[in-house]
């Protein structure tokens, strides 16, 4: 991937070097030609004066002086007929007259030309020589080797291309090293993170740092992992809801079966109990002695207890609610009054916090039965105090009932207390149906029941009704 980035840039730099060397070569060639032109023009005046005076010796000395500069390969002077009259350098070794000089004598203009002298290719610059009257009296030719122009360009090109290759190799090495340092380590971190996630570290996320592209990859990976985590959480939530629904259905199935069985027993017990209570009442009215009256009262008390148990059994078998607006404070007070009538001794001290403006949409008789069961349990368990508090909190209406008794026995779970026929009271003192009835009634009202230790040391029962049940 790096080569796809590096190679185009490297080739582009090579094209730039090619254009640059060509431009520099043109500039170098122009400079060398200009130097040659300056030399030719510099010697034109003294040579012209010497020709006008017929002083050929001065002409030869001037040419030798120019040749000794080291930058000139040869020099020659031609008369007005184009015949060579003096020469220096390579021009001296060329015995042939220069036909180009014969052509240029008549034009009177400067001229550049590549030609061959003494078997070698040279570059010559011609300038005319005139007398005081402006008439052309001859030509001056200054020559450089043609290779002078190409050799400097070749050296420049070779140096440039060698530098291009060296710089390209160095750049590639730096890019590869930098990629390994800046990108390779980040990629390794990403792969290690992905491997760790694959091994079960679902909460791990890729670090979003480093290059912008790697940050984008890490961000996309983290978003994908978050979406996967949300999907897995949704699946777990659905599984929990399904399990809770299955448990609820199983509980309802058991309660329905239990309700049918309990309803049959309750109906069978109801008629004999009414007969026993009626006969005991009539006997008490027939003038039975005091001892007999006491026994009859005991019989009627036990019959009353059995009758309440029958009503509880029938309530277990009931389902469905008939909702009406219920004043919560009045409902709690009526439930407390019912419990007070059952109590053989004095009621515990009561701490009541019941706002007057709270209303529930509920089945009043069934909800009162639930409160009676909870208050009865609190009174029976309390040492000296019970409390009831109701409140409205945004999304729900709550009721708390607490006592200062011993609380839940160690190791006993709230779920166990809600099972039908389970009781913590001594044998013969409880049916184990109270909390089961409460739980059943609250389920019909879409309410929640929670059991926890109370601050006073006993049991705290919290009921929460959805706000739509106001």
Secondary structure by P-SEA (a helix, b strand, c coil): caaaaaaaaaaaaaaaaaaaaaaaaaaaaaaaaaaaaaaaaaaaaaaaaaaaaccaaaaaaaaaaaaaccccccccccccccccccccccccccccccaaaaaaccccbbbbbbbbcccccbbbbbbbbbcccccccbbbbbbcccaaaaaaaaaaaaaaaaaaaaaaaaaaaaaaaaaaaccaaaaaaaaaaaaaaaaccccccccccccaaaaaaaaaaaaaaaaaaaaaaaaaaaaaaaaaaaaaaaaaaaaaaaaaaaaaaaaaaaaaaaaaaaaaaaaaaccccaaaaaaaaaaaaaaaaaaaaaaaaaaaabbbbbcccccaaaaaaaaaaaaaaaccccccccccccccccccccaaaaaaaaaaaaaaaaaaacccccbbbbbbcccbbbbbbbbcccccccccccccccccccccccccccccaaaaaaaaaaaaacbbbbbbbcccccbbbbbbbccccc
